[in-house]
Amino acid sequence: MNINHLFKKVTTLSCALLICLHVVGQEKKKNVLLILVDDLKPALGTYGDPIAISPNIDKLAAMGMKFDLAYSNQATCIASRYNLMLGTRSTSSGIYNFGTQFRALYPKAVTLPQHYKKAGYHAESMGKVFHIGHGNDNDEASWSVPHHKEKVIEYLLPESTGGQLTREEAYFQNAHRYIPDLPHNKALPRGAAWESPDVLDEAYADARVATHAINRLRKLSQKKEKPFFMALGFARPHLPFSVPKKYWDMYDKDQIPMPEFEQDPAGAPTFSVKRRGEIDQFSPVPENGEPFSEDLKRNLIHGYYASISYMDAQLGRVIDELARLDMLDNTVIALWGDHGWHLGDHKSWTKHSNFEQANRIPLIFVSKGTVKAGASSKQLAETVDVYPTLAALAGLTSPSGPQPIDGLNLVPVLKDPDVRLRDHAYHAFPRGNFIGSAIRTERYRMVEWKNPTDPKSEKIYELYDYLEDPLETKNYAKSKRKILKQHIAILATHSDPKPPVGRWIDR
C-alpha cells in the first residue's frame, strides 16, 4: 500500500469518526418543551383534587415527577413570569408589578430561552409566555423567530361584551398606548366572567395555540441539525372562563366544592387579605363590595374547573403529537403554573396575596433516563428553580446572569425524590408601603411585613400552621413564639427585599 493510499484511508476514517462523534453529540442534546399555564393552582387529579378532570396532566405526571410543595415567588402574572424567565426573585429585582420592562433594569440579561440559544438551540414561543399587556411587552431577543401571540381575554357571545372593548381587553391589548382618547379603565364596560357557547375547541385561543404548537413540532421534527426550546403558554383558567359548553357539561354544578372558610384569619393584619380587585373587572360580580351570592360563587368555581379541563385537552393534543413524531423520549418537558388562585377562601378571589391558595403551584418535570417516572417529592421548590433545572436536564452550563440567579438545580431531587436541597421556599407580595416576605417550610408559613424604604418601621408578623390549621383560620405569630423566631432566622439568611420599581396597579 503506497503512502498516498494510506493517507486517504486514514483521512476517510478520521472524517467518519468525526461525523459519528458529531451525531452522538447532537443526540445528547434534548429538546425542551416548557408548558406555562395561567392562574393554575394544583386543582388537578394528580394532586389529589377529587373533582378535577385533568387526564392529560395526570398522564404527564405519571411520566415524570411532580413537586407537592412548589411555590411561586410572587402571586401575580407579570412578576412570576419574570421570575421564571430570569431565574430572579422579585425581591432581588424590585419587579413586583406591571409597567416595568425587565431590560430597563438588566439590559444584558440572559433569559431562559436565550441560555438555550447560546447553546445552539432554536427557541420559539406561542400563547401567553411573557406577560403582554398592562404596559408590558414580549422580549423579542429571547426567541429565534417572532413570538406567536394569542388572546388571553376572549369572548364569542355579543352579550358578554355588549359589542364594546372591555376593561380587561384594553389592558391585555395595551390599548391605552394606541388609542389616545380611550377612557380610563374604570370608565370602560366590564366583560362577562364566563361564557359557554356550544362551539368547537378552536373557537378559543388555547386550542389554536395547541394547533400552532403541533404544526411547529412537525416542522421542527424535520430539522435534525438543531434541538429546540419551545415555550407553550395556555391562557385558561385565567378569567374570563370562556370555554366550549362541553367542558362545563363535564361537571355537575351541584357537586362543585364551595369555600370552606370565608373569614379573615383571626389575628391577621387586615391588609394581608386580598380585597376584590381583579374579580371586579367582570360581571355579574357586584362592584360595590356586596357579598357574592351562592349561585355566583358556584358559577365562578364551576368555570374555573371547566377551564382547566379545556386547557388539559389542548395540552394532551400536543403531548400526543410529540409521541406520534417519536420525539417524546428525546424531549424534556416541564409544566408550570405561574401562581395559585383563590376560589373564595378568606372571601378572596384570584391571586395577589401571600396565602397558600395564591402561591402553591403545580410543577412537573419529565425527562426519560433522568427523572424518576411516577414519583412525587415534598422538596420545597420555587419558580426560580425552573431555569437552572431545565438547563441541567438538557446538559447546558448553569446560568450565571448577569441578572441575579436565585434558583437551585433540582435534578438531584428528580433522580431521588427523598433528596433535600433546601428546607424552605421564599416568596413575597407588596401591600401599600409594605412588602410581605414569606418563608414556607413543610409545616408553617411565616410572613414578615415591613417598609423597605424605612428600616426603623415596625415589623408585622403572620404565622400559619398547616398541620393544625390547613385553612389558615388563625395567625399563630403571638402564640407560637419559638416557631416564629426560627422562621425569622431563616428569613435573615436572605437579603432584604428591594423596594418596588415602576408603578403599582391595584389588582
N, C-alpha and C positions, 0 to 999 in steps of 0.2 A: 504494500500500500504506500503510494507516494505521499509526501508531506502535504501537498495541496488537498488531496482527497481526505487525508486525516483531519486537516484543519476545517474543511467543510462539514465533516461529520460531527466534530466536536462543537462547531458553531450551531449546527442544526439542533443537536441535543440540548445545548445550553439555552437556545431560544425556546425550545419546547418546555424545558424545566421552568423558565421564567414565566411562560404563559400559564403553566399549571399553577405555579405559586400565586400568580395574579388572580386566577379564577378562584383558588381556595380563599385568598384574601377577600375577594368580593363576596363569597358565600358566607363569610363570617359576619358581614355587615347586615344586621337585621333591619327590616323595615320597621317603622313605628307608626301606630295609629293611636292618636290621643283623642278620646271622646270627652267633650265638655258638655255638661248638662246644666241648664239654667234653673236655679231655685230648687234643686233636687236634694231633699233630705233622704235618709235611709228608709223611706217608706216603700220597701221592696220585699218581695218574698224571701230572697236570700238573706236579708237582715231580720227575718222573723216577723214581718208585718203580716197579720192574719188575713187581711182582705186584699192586699195589693196584687194585681195581676201583671206580673213582670217576667214572663218566662224567658225572654232573651237575655236580660241582665242576669237572671238566676243561672242560666246556662253559662254565661261568660264567667261568673264567679266560680262555677264548678270546674272551669278550665284553668283557673289561676288561684290567686289568694285575695281575700278581702280583709280590710282592716276594720275591726269593730269599733275602734276608738280613734277615728280620724277627724280632724277639725280644720275648718277654715281659719285663716289668720285674721280675717275681718269679714263680718257678715254683710257685705254689700258688693254688688256686681263688679263695679269698676276696680275697686281695690283688690278683691280676691283674684281677679284675672291678671292684674299686675303682679300680685304675689306669686302666682303660678308661672307666668312667663319670664319673670326676672329672678325668681328664687329669693326674693327680698320681702321681708315683712313690712307692713305699713308703718310699724313703729321704727323701722330703720330708714325708710324713705320719706316719711311725712305725708304720703299719699293715702288719705283715708276716704276721699270722696271724688265726685265728678269735677271736671273742669281743668284738671292738670294733666298735660301730656307727660309721660314719664321721661321722654327725651329732653324735656326742658330742664330736668334735674340731672339726668345721666345721658348726655348726648351720644356717648360711645358705648352705651350698654349693649351687652351681648345677650339677646333673648334666647329662650329655649330653642326655637326653630333656627335661629342664627348659629347657635352652637353646632347644630347638625349640618347646616350649610357649610360651615368652616371645615367640617369633616368630609365634605364631598357629597352630601345628601341633596336631593331635590326636596324643597319644602313648600307646602301649599296648605291653604285653609279654606273653609267653607262654613257658612252659617254663623252663629254667634261664637266668636273666639275672643278677640279683644272686644271690649265694650265700645260699640259705636253708637253715639248719641249722648245727650245731656252735656254737649260741649266737647266730647272726646271722639277720637278718630282711630282708624286702624293704623298699624305700624307697617308700612309697605316694605321697609328694609328687612323685615323678618321673613319674607316669602320670595320664592323663586319665580312665581307667577302672580298676577293680581289676585287679591282676595275675592272669593265668590260670596257676595253679601246676600242675605235674605231677610225677610221681615221677622221682627220679634212681636210687634203688635199687629194683629191681622184680624179683619172681620170680613165676612161674606154677606151677612144679612143687613139690609139697609136700616132696619130698626135698631141695630146695635150701635150705630153712629149718628143717625139722623141725616146721613149724607154729608157730614161735615168732618173736618180734621179734628181729631180728639186730642186731649191733653197729652196722653202718653204717646200717640203717634207723632205729635210735634216734637216731643223730647227725643224720641229714637231716630227721628229724621233730621235732627239738628235744624229744625225748620226756622227757628228764630234767626239763624245765621243767613238764611236765603230769602226770607220774606220780611222785609224791614217793618211793614206796618202790621205784622201779626200781633194780635193782642197778647197780653201777659198770660202765662199758662192757666192761671185760675179763672180767666175770662173765657177760656175755650170750653166746649162741651165735653162731658165725660163719655167714654165708651162703655159698653156693657162689660161686666165682669166675666161673662161666659156666653157662649152660643154653641149650639149643637145641631147644625143642619145635616140632612141626610145626603152627604156628598162623598166623593172618592177621597182617599187619603191625600192625594197630590193637590187637592184644593187648598191645603195649608202648607206652610213653609217647611216643616220638618221632613215631610215626605219628599219634597222637591230637593232638599239638601241631601237626603239619603240617595236619591236618584243621581244627583250630580256626583256624589262620592263613588257610587257604583261605576258610573261611566269613566271617572278618572282612574279608578283602580284597574279597569280593563285596559286603559291606555298605558298606565304605568307598568302593568304586568308584561308588556311587550318590550319595555326598555330595561334590559338586563344590566346595562352598564352602570346604573346609578340606583342606590337604595333610596327610599323616600321617607319623609316625615310628613304625615298628614294629620292636620288638626280639624276635627269634625265637631261642630258646635250645634247642639239642639236647643231650641227655644222653650219648648214646653218641658216642665209645668209652670213656667213663668205666666203670670196674668197677661192677657185675659185667657180663660180656659176655653179657647176656641178650638174644638176638635170635632171630627165627624161623630154623628149620632151613635154609631155602633159601639164606640168606646164608652160613651155614657151608659149604654144599654148593658155593658158587661157587669155593672154594679147594681145591686138592689138598694135603692135610695134609703129604704127603711133600715138597712143594716150598716149604714155609714157610721163610723165611730165619731161620737161627739166629744168636745173638750171635757176633760175630767176636772180641771181646776182653773177657774176663771177669775181669780183674785190676784192682787199683788202679793208677793211673798211677805209674810209677816216680818217686820223689822228691816225691810229693804228700803233704800232711798227711792223716793217716788220717781226720780228722773231715770232710774235704771230700766224701767219697764217701757216697752215700745207703746207709744200712743198713736194709733192710727197712721196718718201719713200716706204712704203709697196706696193702701187699700182704698182711701178716699177718692182716688182718681177714677174710680169705676162705679157705675150704677148697677144695681139699686142700693149700694151701700149708703147709709144715711151720712150726710156731711156735717150735721150739727152736733155730733158726739152722742147721739142717741144709741142705746144698746141695739145689738143685732138681734133680729128675730130668730127663733129656732129654725125656721124654714130657710132663711138667708144663710145661716151657718152651715146647714146641711147641704145646700146647693154649692157653696164655696168648697167645702171638703170633697163633695162628690166630683166637682170639676177638677180638683187637684189630682185625684186618683185617676179619673178618666184621661187626663193629660199625660200622666205617667205611662199609662197603658198604650196610648197613641205613640208617644216617643219611643217606648220599648219596641214596638212593632217595627218602626223605621230603623232603629239600631240593629234589630235582628236581620233585616234585609242586607245590611252592609256586611255583617259578620258572615252570613250565608254566602255572599259573593266572594269574600276572601277565601272561604273554604272551596268554593267552586273553581276558583282560579288557582287552587293548590298553593296559596300564599300564607295560609294560616300558621304553619309551623315555623315560618321564617319572618313572622311579624310580631313585634312586641305590641301589646295592647294595654292601654291604661284608660280606665273610666273614672271620672272625677266630677263630683257635684260642686258648684262654686261656693255654696253655703247651704245652710238648712232653711227651714221655713216654719213660722208659727202658724198653727191651724186653730187659733182660738185659745190656746193655753195662755194663762195670765191675761186673758182678754186681748191678746196680741195677734196680729196678722202680718204676714210677710216676714221680713228679716230685720236687720238693723238693731241688734241687741247683743248682750254678752251671755244670754241664756242658752241652755243646751239645745233647744229645738232650732235656734237660729244658726248654730255653729257646727253641730255634728254633721258630717258629710259621708256619703259613700265613697270608697276608694278601693279600686280593684286593679290588680296587675296580672297580666298573662304573658308568659314567655316560656315556651317549651324548652325543656332542658335546664332551666334555671329556677323557675318559680314552681314551688310545690303546689300541684293542682288540687283543688277542692279544699284547701286549708283556709283557716282564718287566724288572725292574730289580734291580741289585745295590746300590742305595742302602740303607744300613743304616737300618732302621726300628724303632720301638718301639711297644708297645701304646699309650702315652700320645699318640702321633701321631694316633690314630684320631679323637679328639674334634675337634681343630681342622681336620682334613682333611674330615670329614663336614660340619662347619659351612660350610666354604668351598665345597664341592661344591653345597650347597643355597643358596648365596648369602647365608648368615647372617653376622652380625658375628663376629669372632674371640672365643672365650671369654676371660673375664677374671677368673674366680673368683667369690667371694672365696678359694677354696682355691687353692694353687699350681697354675699351669698349666705343665706341664713339656714338653708335646709340641710338635712342629712341624707346620705345614701342608704336606702332601706334594703338593699339587696341581701345583706346578711339575714334579715328577717324573712325575706321572700324565700330563702333557702331553708330556713329553720324558724317556724313561727314562734318558738319559745325564746329566741334571742331578744335581748332588750338593749337598745341603744340610748334611750333617754327615759326618764321617769315622769315626764310631764309634756303637755302641749301648751303653747303660748299663743294667745290671741288678744285682740283689743278692739274697743269701739269708743268713739268720741261722743260726748253729750255736752252741749253747751261749751263751757270753758274747761271741762274735764275730759280726760282720757281714762277709760277704764281698762287697765291692763289685767289680763286674766291668766291664771295658772290652772290648768285642768290636769289633775292626777287621776289615777284609775278610780278613786272613790270620791274625790272632792273637786270643787272649783272655788278658787278664791279670786275676787276682783278687788283691785286697788284703784280707787278713783282719785286723781289729783290733777291740778292745773300745771301743765308742763312749763308754762311761762312764769310761774310763781312758786319756786321751791319751798317757800315758807307756808304755803297754803295748807289748810287742813286736809288730811287724807281720810277717805271714807272707805270702809271695807264691807264686802259681802263674802259669805262662805256658805256653800251648799254641799249637802251630804247625799250622794246618790245611792247609797246603800239603805239609809234610814228614810230618805225622803226624795224619791226619784222625780217627783212632780215639782220640786223646788217651791214648796209651800212656806218655807221659813228660812230666814237668814240666820246662820249659826255663828256669826262672827263674834258675838259677845258671849255666847255660852260655850264655845269650844276654842278657848284662847290658845291652848297649846298647839292645836292643829293649825289655827290661823298663823301663829308665829312661824311654824315650819314652812308654810306656803309663802309667807313674806320673805323668808330666807331664800327660797327657790327663785322668787321674782328678782331678788337682789343680784342674782347671777346674770341677769340681762341688763343691757344698757337702758338708760332712761328713754322713754318713747320720744321721738321727735314731734314737735308741735305740727299741727296740720298746715299744709301748704294749699294755696288756692281757696276757692270759695266753698261754702257748705250749702248743699241743697237738702233741706229737711225732708227726708223720705220716711 
